[in-house]
């Protein structure tokens, strides 16, 4: 049996945490651990019934947990605007924002409600708009944003001439692009906060490889059965050659809650090839290192999502 890996999380009593993608998988583990540490957790979810089931699961595991859900579809800028407007109207500062939700490799090219390639539009642009919409609340609390990238961000880059992959679509390269974009945004957000005195920190995590639902059957994406990839990952996880869903949540939790974690840092599994193992600080991978690319991506993203999310 693989060795159990865990970290300690300090008391988060009185803190407000927003966790995307918390209705299952890694996000569900993150939300549960934050609630257990005393945080008030908001779970933005695309499907309210699924979200409430997940929230009830957390309440069962953590008696007295403060967990609520609210509708958010990251593939719709109108939905992002409605969610951020609701939370801003609530008026409470956001101490923790974990941008964890994502989609991976639909069986054919798909687009968001606003016409963006689905993976770039959801994984990066949706979270870009969400973070900027919540910036006033993050600044009020001196909050931290932790962005969940992927081991896929070791390679690839931004398809600058055609970020929506309207020509020559390659689903794998488009996924890599979306996760490189997540990393570059994380770094540029921290750089702008330091330069402009926003008072927030932004860092980055990746979960390694674990048997989540990203490659499982998802009829909503047009995937009617589990992929061979997720079947293999489940086997590797059982024999300790890949992470578990619980261990895969730890890098983001460390990046968000560890007293020694800082902005513009990168956390992930420290085992061989960073697939699994205890969480720790990593060096940025080559596609994440160019801050000129980070600035260029910010400007491109502002142009794509429109003035209502610009800062």
C-alpha positions as CSV (number, residue, x, y, z in Angstrom):
1,X,0.0,0.0,0.0
2,X,1.3,3.5,-0.8
3,X,2.4,5.6,2.1
4,X,-0.2,8.1,3.4
5,X,0.8,11.7,2.7
6,X,-0.7,14.7,4.5
7,X,0.0,18.2,5.6
8,X,-1.2,20.2,8.6
9,X,-3.5,23.1,8.0
10,X,-3.7,26.0,10.5
11,X,-6.9,27.3,11.9
12,X,-8.9,29.2,9.3
13,X,-11.6,30.4,11.6
14,X,-13.2,33.6,10.3
15,X,-11.7,33.3,6.8
16,X,-13.8,33.2,3.6
17,X,-12.7,30.7,0.9
18,X,-14.1,30.4,-2.6
19,X,-13.2,27.1,-4.3
20,X,-14.2,26.4,-7.9
21,X,-14.7,22.9,-9.1
22,X,-15.6,21.7,-5.5
23,X,-18.5,19.5,-6.4
24,X,-16.2,16.5,-6.8
25,X,-12.6,15.3,-7.1
26,X,-9.7,17.4,-5.9
27,X,-11.9,20.5,-5.4
28,X,-14.2,18.5,-3.1
29,X,-11.2,17.5,-1.0
30,X,-9.9,21.1,-0.9
31,X,-13.3,22.5,0.2
32,X,-13.6,19.8,2.9
33,X,-10.2,20.4,4.3
34,X,-10.7,24.2,4.4
35,X,-14.1,23.7,6.1
36,X,-12.6,21.4,8.7
37,X,-10.0,24.1,9.5
38,X,-12.9,26.5,10.2
39,X,-13.2,28.5,7.0
40,X,-16.5,29.6,5.6
41,X,-16.5,28.0,2.1
42,X,-18.4,29.1,-0.9
43,X,-18.6,26.5,-3.7
44,X,-19.4,28.1,-7.1
45,X,-21.0,25.3,-9.2
46,X,-22.4,24.9,-12.7
47,X,-25.1,22.4,-11.6
48,X,-26.8,23.6,-8.3
49,X,-28.2,20.1,-7.5
50,X,-24.8,18.5,-7.8
51,X,-23.3,21.3,-5.8
52,X,-25.8,20.9,-2.9
53,X,-25.2,17.2,-2.8
54,X,-21.5,17.9,-2.5
55,X,-22.1,20.5,0.2
56,X,-24.2,18.1,2.2
57,X,-21.4,15.5,1.9
58,X,-19.0,18.0,3.4
59,X,-21.5,18.8,6.2
60,X,-21.8,15.1,7.0
61,X,-18.0,14.7,7.2
62,X,-17.5,18.0,9.0
63,X,-20.3,18.6,11.5
64,X,-20.9,22.3,11.8
65,X,-19.1,23.1,8.6
66,X,-20.0,26.5,7.0
67,X,-20.5,25.6,3.4
68,X,-22.7,27.2,0.7
69,X,-23.2,27.0,-3.0
70,X,-24.0,29.5,-5.7
71,X,-24.3,29.0,-9.5
72,X,-21.3,29.7,-11.7
73,X,-20.6,28.5,-15.2
74,X,-17.0,29.4,-16.0
75,X,-17.8,28.9,-19.7
76,X,-20.1,31.9,-19.6
77,X,-18.9,35.4,-19.0
78,X,-22.4,36.5,-18.1
79,X,-22.5,33.8,-15.4
80,X,-19.1,34.9,-14.1
81,X,-20.3,38.5,-14.0
82,X,-23.5,37.5,-12.1
83,X,-21.6,35.5,-9.5
84,X,-19.0,38.2,-8.8
85,X,-21.7,40.8,-8.6
86,X,-23.5,38.7,-6.0
87,X,-20.5,38.2,-3.9
88,X,-19.4,41.8,-4.2
89,X,-22.9,42.8,-3.0
90,X,-22.5,40.6,0.0
91,X,-19.6,42.8,0.9
92,X,-17.3,40.4,2.7
93,X,-13.6,40.2,1.9
94,X,-12.4,37.0,0.2
95,X,-9.4,35.6,2.0
96,X,-8.9,32.6,-0.2
97,X,-9.7,32.0,-3.9
98,X,-8.7,28.6,-5.3
99,X,-9.1,28.5,-9.0
100,X,-9.3,24.7,-9.3
101,X,-12.1,23.9,-11.8
102,X,-11.3,22.7,-15.3
103,X,-12.2,20.7,-18.4
104,X,-9.9,18.4,-20.3
105,X,-9.7,17.1,-23.8
106,X,-13.3,17.0,-25.1
107,X,-13.7,14.5,-28.0
108,X,-14.0,17.3,-30.5
109,X,-13.5,21.1,-30.6
110,X,-16.1,22.9,-28.6
111,X,-16.6,26.5,-27.7
112,X,-17.9,28.4,-24.7
113,X,-21.0,30.5,-24.6
114,X,-18.9,33.5,-25.7
115,X,-17.2,31.6,-28.6
116,X,-13.8,30.8,-27.0
117,X,-12.2,27.3,-27.4
118,X,-13.7,25.4,-24.4
119,X,-10.5,24.5,-22.6
120,X,-8.9,28.0,-22.9
121,X,-12.2,29.7,-22.2
122,X,-13.0,27.7,-19.1
123,X,-9.7,26.9,-17.6
124,X,-8.1,30.3,-18.1
125,X,-10.5,33.0,-19.3
126,X,-13.3,32.0,-16.9
127,X,-10.9,32.1,-14.0
128,X,-9.3,35.3,-15.2
129,X,-12.7,37.1,-15.3
130,X,-13.7,35.6,-12.0
131,X,-10.5,36.7,-10.2
132,X,-10.6,40.2,-11.6
133,X,-14.3,40.4,-10.7
134,X,-13.5,39.5,-7.1
135,X,-10.4,41.7,-6.9
136,X,-12.1,44.4,-4.7
137,X,-13.0,41.7,-2.2
138,X,-9.5,40.1,-2.4
139,X,-7.9,43.5,-1.8
140,X,-10.2,44.1,1.2
141,X,-9.1,40.9,2.9
142,X,-5.4,41.0,1.7
143,X,-6.3,37.6,0.2
144,X,-4.5,34.9,-1.6
145,X,-5.3,33.3,-5.0
146,X,-4.0,29.8,-5.7
147,X,-4.3,28.7,-9.4
148,X,-4.4,25.0,-10.3
149,X,-2.3,24.3,-13.4
150,X,-1.4,20.8,-14.7
151,X,1.5,18.6,-15.4
152,X,0.6,19.3,-19.1
153,X,2.0,22.8,-18.6
154,X,5.5,21.4,-18.7
155,X,5.4,21.8,-22.5
156,X,3.6,23.9,-25.1
157,X,2.7,27.6,-24.9
158,X,0.2,30.2,-26.0
159,X,-1.0,29.9,-29.6
160,X,-0.7,33.6,-30.0
161,X,-1.9,33.9,-33.6
162,X,-5.0,31.8,-32.9
163,X,-5.7,31.2,-29.2
164,X,-9.1,29.8,-30.0
165,X,-7.6,27.2,-32.3
166,X,-10.0,27.9,-35.1
167,X,-7.6,26.4,-37.6
168,X,-5.7,23.1,-37.2
169,X,-7.3,22.2,-33.9
170,X,-5.2,19.9,-31.6
171,X,-7.1,19.1,-28.5
172,X,-4.0,18.1,-26.5
173,X,-2.0,21.2,-27.4
174,X,-5.1,23.4,-26.7
175,X,-5.3,21.8,-23.2
176,X,-1.6,22.5,-22.7
177,X,-2.1,26.1,-23.8
178,X,-4.9,26.5,-21.2
179,X,-2.8,25.3,-18.4
180,X,0.3,27.3,-19.4
181,X,-2.1,30.3,-19.5
182,X,-3.2,29.5,-15.9
183,X,0.4,29.6,-14.8
184,X,1.3,32.8,-16.6
185,X,-1.8,34.5,-15.2
186,X,-0.9,33.5,-11.7
187,X,2.6,35.0,-12.0
188,X,1.4,38.2,-13.6
189,X,-1.3,38.7,-11.0
190,X,1.2,38.6,-8.3
191,X,3.6,40.9,-10.2
192,X,0.8,43.5,-10.7
193,X,-0.3,43.2,-7.1
194,X,3.2,44.0,-5.9
195,X,3.7,46.8,-8.4
196,X,0.3,48.5,-7.7
197,X,0.0,47.8,-4.0
198,X,-3.1,45.6,-4.3
199,X,-2.1,43.7,-1.2
200,X,-2.9,40.2,-2.5
201,X,-0.7,37.3,-3.2
202,X,-1.0,34.9,-6.1
203,X,0.7,31.5,-6.5
204,X,0.4,28.3,-8.4
205,X,0.0,24.6,-7.8
206,X,-0.4,21.4,-9.8
207,X,-1.9,18.1,-8.5
208,X,0.4,15.6,-10.3
209,X,-1.5,12.7,-11.8
210,X,-4.5,11.2,-10.0
211,X,-7.7,9.4,-10.8
212,X,-10.1,12.4,-11.0
213,X,-13.0,12.7,-13.4
214,X,-11.2,15.0,-15.9
215,X,-10.8,12.1,-18.3
216,X,-13.8,10.0,-17.1
217,X,-17.1,9.7,-18.9
218,X,-18.7,13.2,-19.2
219,X,-21.8,13.1,-21.4
220,X,-22.0,16.9,-21.1
221,X,-18.7,17.1,-23.0
222,X,-19.8,14.4,-25.5
223,X,-17.7,11.7,-23.8
224,X,-19.9,8.8,-23.2
225,X,-17.4,6.5,-21.5
226,X,-14.2,6.6,-19.5
227,X,-11.0,7.1,-21.6
228,X,-8.2,4.6,-21.6
229,X,-6.1,7.3,-19.9
230,X,-8.2,7.5,-16.7
231,X,-8.4,3.7,-16.6
232,X,-4.6,3.5,-16.6
233,X,-4.3,6.2,-14.0
234,X,-6.7,4.3,-11.7
235,X,-4.5,1.3,-11.9
236,X,-1.3,3.3,-11.3
237,X,-2.9,5.0,-8.3
238,X,-3.8,1.7,-6.7
239,X,-0.1,0.5,-6.9
240,X,1.3,3.8,-5.7
241,X,2.8,5.0,-9.1
242,X,0.3,7.9,-9.3
243,X,-1.3,10.0,-6.7
244,X,-4.7,9.6,-5.0
245,X,-7.4,12.3,-5.2
246,X,-6.6,13.1,-1.5
247,X,-2.9,13.5,-2.1
248,X,-3.4,15.5,-5.3
249,X,-5.3,18.2,-3.3
250,X,-2.3,18.8,-1.0
251,X,-0.2,21.1,-3.3
252,X,-3.0,23.6,-3.6
253,X,-3.8,23.4,0.1
254,X,-0.1,24.0,0.9
255,X,0.1,26.9,-1.5
256,X,-3.0,28.4,0.0
257,X,-2.6,27.8,3.8
258,X,1.1,27.0,4.6
259,X,2.5,29.9,6.8
260,X,5.7,29.8,4.7
261,X,4.0,29.9,1.3
262,X,4.4,33.2,-0.6
263,X,3.3,34.8,-3.8
264,X,4.8,33.8,-7.2
265,X,5.7,30.3,-6.0
266,X,4.9,27.0,-7.5
267,X,3.8,23.9,-5.5
268,X,3.3,20.3,-6.6
269,X,4.2,16.7,-5.8
270,X,7.9,16.3,-5.2
271,X,8.2,12.6,-6.2
272,X,9.9,11.4,-9.3
273,X,8.8,13.4,-12.4
274,X,6.4,15.3,-10.1
275,X,3.6,12.8,-10.8
276,X,3.0,11.9,-7.1
277,X,4.7,12.3,-3.7
278,X,4.7,14.7,-0.8
279,X,3.8,18.3,-1.8
280,X,6.5,21.0,-1.9
281,X,7.9,24.0,-3.7
282,X,9.0,23.4,-7.3
283,X,10.9,25.4,-9.9
284,X,8.8,27.0,-12.6
285,X,8.7,24.9,-15.8
286,X,10.1,26.5,-18.9
287,X,6.7,27.6,-20.5
288,X,6.0,29.5,-17.2
289,X,9.2,31.5,-17.0
290,X,8.9,34.4,-19.5
291,X,7.3,37.4,-17.8
292,X,7.0,39.1,-21.1
293,X,4.6,36.3,-22.1
294,X,2.8,36.7,-18.8
295,X,2.2,40.4,-19.5
296,X,1.2,39.7,-23.1
297,X,-1.3,37.1,-22.0
298,X,-2.9,39.5,-19.5
299,X,-3.4,42.1,-22.2
300,X,-4.8,39.5,-24.6
301,X,-7.1,38.1,-21.9
302,X,-8.5,41.6,-21.1
303,X,-9.2,42.1,-24.8
304,X,-11.0,38.8,-25.0
305,X,-13.2,39.1,-21.9
306,X,-14.0,42.8,-22.4
307,X,-14.0,46.0,-20.5
308,X,-16.2,44.8,-17.6
309,X,-13.4,42.6,-16.3
310,X,-10.5,45.0,-17.0
311,X,-8.5,46.6,-14.1
